[in-house]
Amino acid sequence: KGETPDADESQDGLDILNTMLDSWQIDRLFVYQVREESFTWAINDQTQTVGSGGDFNTDLPTRIADNCAFVVNGTDYPASLINVDAWTAIPDKTTTSTFPWFIYPEYGAALVTLYAYPIPNANVTFKLRSWKRLQSFSDLTTALSLPPGYQRAIEYSLAEEFGPEFGVEISPVVSRIAFKARNAIR
């Protein structure tokens, strides 16, 4: 703490971090990032698919975050995520508006289908925020948005992994925090 690592130490840290994340995948302890992407939701389309080859061609998300939004004249309008019960309770799904107020995500093996209510009566920009698996960190400077709890688990677990590189014995407190943080995200 308080020291600046040199280039070799920084690269070692990045390598150890990525090796740790790779080993977590064996344990099914996947790391996610919350990614925001913008797409055009087409006029008069109630559904859009998300994933490789979908209407919104991107990596298949694990989960749609609950803070997606539609952009109209430079202003973000939140779209509330609803469940299947709320979706089926909407009696007239043919209603149109400038932008949808609700999104119902239906998760499939290859694509996520998003259902909108009301149906947009013009092309509108949709800010999709979704959880995507993070395979590795590409560098030390890219800022990522992680779901709650993940940063703590990564930082304390990395301390356990990186300490021996410098001949530092890891405090039992650090190990307990790392263990609890990994369990919390499991």
Steps between C-alpha positions, in 0.01 A plus 500: 500500500629846415751369245469521124567172320743504211397377153608138567313487831191649336510241222551223757195628688289502183618148412422370850160671494407339168630159614287532814189588296567205270520263797176642643321381186587140588331562835201655314576827676453720196584868497264740331520854381203727447527631147296781346437487127274713281275357232212626288166350598310492172168676449192284566709204621387354828788254527871514447746215545835540671802280433726388221300534177204664678338836428747642753807310381726474804632238741215310664429665833463294813253743645332824395568770759205688643620844397454493122366817339355647183647825372263762362633845403812445709311399814521151650167347597537191720328180393390284790570129471194289566448129554281260305204553734506877447542449124203266472290739712522772233163465323571691177857456387441688172509847659764733352693793644812706438700248702433185705457520877545131574730225375439131556813287433454137399824305523572235238801278435630708209318835528319717751169631368397841631129586491407868520189672624376724358633446149717791378333701222838627374855369488646562845843452654506228763776492762540135585680431825578134548721260689761340278764250597842652547760254378801711587625852551671628186701773672547688826325822399160404359223596742237229540164502668462188713188371673482548879751293695726406210764769550549398863532132409751574226713740706529283811548179302768668291679598822508130593635409156745788463648507853729200453647669190657749743566253782218653706302279736133576460313603813229258614263799498564556130446131430171499695376808313597343166320176593184683611502721190530200265219322684281812476525511121446124469 
